[in-house]
Amino acid sequence: MKQIEATILGQSYRLVCTDEGEAALHAAVRAVDREMSLIHDAGRIKAREKIAVLAALNLASQKVEREQQAPPPAIEAPATEAGDGPADPAVEARIRSLIERIDSVLGEDGHLL
């Protein structure tokens, strides 16, 4: 496991990831920081927690739109091929790990940011 320092909307975070997942985590940090900065810079919302929730909703909405625009999988493709059927178990495990990490951080002080 590797520890990295990340800054999102001016706040530093210490994050843990696998060596293989470092590039993806950096990309995710950049996406979240960019989205939160856009919301913050618009000036209407000041609370970091609200900015974080709106950023998460925006990013999730973009992901859903991309998935809906993706061509449907070929009928003859086996269900085990990537992109077919349920999410990759490794991705699901990563998501569960991130949720657990978020829950543990929130448990420390009860605040998201």
Steps between C-alpha positions, in 0.01 A plus 500: 500500500615849423417822680452817298423859591216656304353847507134555424361852512802615699472227764767230533410135531719197560370214286604137470499299180673210331798572279288401199218732606708812556447651154125439519482654847690810382258530207204468738646767730545736203140439387357560848715809554401641161129438562506641854699804383245573226217492754695704756611759245141552385466665841149398595591216735761538773454193722764242409265211580237628257765562236626143547151353466424705188836403348430133572156528341643677194771237453254214551257659255775531239590133550138390462463707182815341353371154587162572342666626182728197474393247241324197647715190536480246221245229571739222404776626733556279803395653833856473631650750255598841636224756475229235490269416786573619854801712586842341524548343845826691542317827436227404745764412761672835442171687542426312824851584624453870421161506673650337810781756499252788468292357784807470723605860430148627560489306824801691632339844510155457346568740212576433138730797444 
